[in-house]
Amino acid sequence: MSTDIDFGALRAAARDVMTRAYAPYSGFPVGAAAISEQGHIVTGCNVENVSYGLGVCAEVALVAGAVSAGVRRLRAVSVCDADGRILTPCGRCRQVLAEFGGEGLIVDSERGPRALAELLPDAFGPSDLACAERDR
């Protein structure tokens, strides 16, 4: 596990972006911050919609913003609520994060930083598609 990641800075960035969340329906604003392989901090917040299923999680917004900025690989991520409490991403968001951080992505949690592989064991990934292509 990489010890050179400044989780304090990631938590602060997640708290800051959380203040811009759009959460009028749940009243549960969430912020997420990650550090790229190049050392850039990228952020995202949840954006709800009156048609609940169309809302966007903070982690998904983070990934969309990162990709839009040219970031393709994340090293670590931290997610928080309005009180600054560290949140562990849900299963869907873990899968999205896996696409851009792999099993070595370090995820902040109340129990301390953990590898995504621990939180999402045996994740479905690009190699699974490659196997399907070979089997055709």
DAKACOR-V39627 format. One record per residue. N is the residue number from 0. RES is the residue in one letter. D_LAST is the distance of its C-alpha to the last C-alpha in Angstrom with 1 decimal. Layout:
n = {N N}
res = {RES RES}
d_last = {D_LAST D_LAST}
//
This chain:
n = {0 1 2 3 4 5 6 7 8 9 10 11 12 13 14 15 16 17 18 19 20 21 22 23 24 25 26 27 28 29 30 31 32 33 34 35 36 37 38 39 40 41 42 43 44 45 46 47 48 49 50 51 52 53 54 55 56 57 58 59 60 61 62 63 64 65 66 67 68 69 70 71 72 73 74 75 76 77 78 79 80 81 82 83 84 85 86 87 88 89 90 91 92 93 94 95 96 97 98 99 100 101 102 103 104 105 106 107 108 109 110 111 112 113 114 115 116 117 118 119 120 121 122 123 124 125 126 127 128 129 130 131 132 133 134 135}
res = {M S T D I D F G A L R A A A R D V M T R A Y A P Y S G F P V G A A A I S E Q G H I V T G C N V E N V S Y G L G V C A E V A L V A G A V S A G V R R L R A V S V C D A D G R I L T P C G R C R Q V L A E F G G E G L I V D S E R G P R A L A E L L P D A F G P S D L A C A E R D R}
d_last = {37.9 39.3 43.0 43.6 42.4 45.3 44.4 47.9 47.0 43.6 45.4 48.1 45.6 43.8 47.2 48.2 45.2 45.4 48.8 47.0 44.6 44.8 45.0 47.6 45.9 45.1 47.8 45.5 45.0 42.4 42.1 39.5 39.8 37.6 38.1 35.7 35.1 37.8 40.2 40.4 40.9 38.9 39.7 38.8 40.5 39.6 40.1 40.5 40.5 42.5 39.3 38.4 34.6 34.8 36.5 35.1 35.4 37.2 34.2 32.0 34.9 35.3 31.7 32.0 35.3 34.0 31.1 33.7 35.9 33.3 32.7 29.2 30.0 32.3 34.2 36.1 36.8 39.7 40.1 43.4 45.3 48.6 50.6 48.6 47.1 43.8 40.9 37.6 34.7 33.1 29.5 28.2 30.0 29.0 25.3 26.4 28.5 25.7 23.8 26.9 28.5 25.9 27.1 30.2 31.5 35.0 35.9 39.6 40.7 44.0 43.3 42.8 39.9 36.7 33.3 30.6 28.6 31.5 31.4 27.6 26.4 22.7 22.0 18.6 18.0 16.0 14.7 13.0 11.0 10.3 9.0 6.6 5.5 5.6 3.8 0.0}
//
